[in-house]
Amino acid sequence: MNIALEILFVMLVAADTWLTYRIIDSGKGVEIGPIAKYYIDNKPVAIIVTVLATGVLIGYLEFVGMVWFLIPAILRMAWVVRKNWRILHGR
């Protein structure tokens, strides 16, 4: 069960990252904050930070035995991915 939650969370984070870049490349969205703009403009750094943050979160939740806490994070990421999909496809 834990590994399924972790895989689902990682897949949603990857989908969010991919859709975010597709939205920005399509011209339908921009990052306006200076830190977010730097983060998005520098793809290698963004990918490394995203992978590290996701790994640290999952590792911490495994360490403290609260992997079930990924469920609300999964629901939030699913909402974000759905929102990004709708923005990208104009719905």
N, C-alpha and C positions, 0 to 999 in steps of 0.2 A: 504494500500500500504506500509506504513512504517513497519508494523509488518512482512509483507512478505519479505521485504528487510533484516530486522534484522534476521529473521529465516534462510534465505538463507545464509547470511554471517556466522552465527554461525555454520550452517551445513558444510560449506566449511572449516572453521577453524578446526572443529572437524575431518573432512576427512583428511585434511593436517597433523594434529597431528598423527592420526592413521597410515596413509601411511608412514610418516617419521619414526615412530618406526618400522613398518614392513620392510622398506628398511634397516634400521640399523641392525635389527635382522637377516635379510637374508644374510648380509655380502656384499650387493651391494653398501653400502654407509657408511661413517663414518663422524663424526664431528671432525674437526681439530682444531678449535679455542678453547682456554682454557675455556672461559666463556660458549660457546655453548656446549662444551663437558660436563661441569659440569651440565648445564641446562638439556641436553638430558639424562645424566646418572641418574639423580635424578627425576624419573617419577612423584612422588607426587608434587614436587615443580614445575615442568614443567606444569602439568595440572592446578595447582592453579594459577600460573602466567598467563597462557594462558586464563583461564576463567576470571580472574580479568581484564586483559588488554582488552579483548573483551567487557566485561561489561562496563568498563570505556569509551571506544571508543563509544559504542552505546549510553550510557547515556549522554555523552558530546554532541554528534550529536543531540540527542533529545532535550537537554537543549537549544542549540543554534538554533534549528529549521532547521538543514541542513542534515536531514537523507538521502536526495538524494545523499549526498556525499559518501554513501556506495556503489553506483553503480560502480565507478572505483575500489574500494577495492574488490568488488565481482568479477569483471572481472580479477583482478590480482590474487586473490585466486583461481579462476577457472583455470587459466593458471598454477599455481603452483600445484594444485591437478592433472591436466592432465599430467604435467611433472613427478610428483612423480609416477603416475600410469604407465606411460611408462617405467620409470626406474625399477620399481618393476617387470613388466611383460616383460622386455627385448625387447621393441619395439622402 
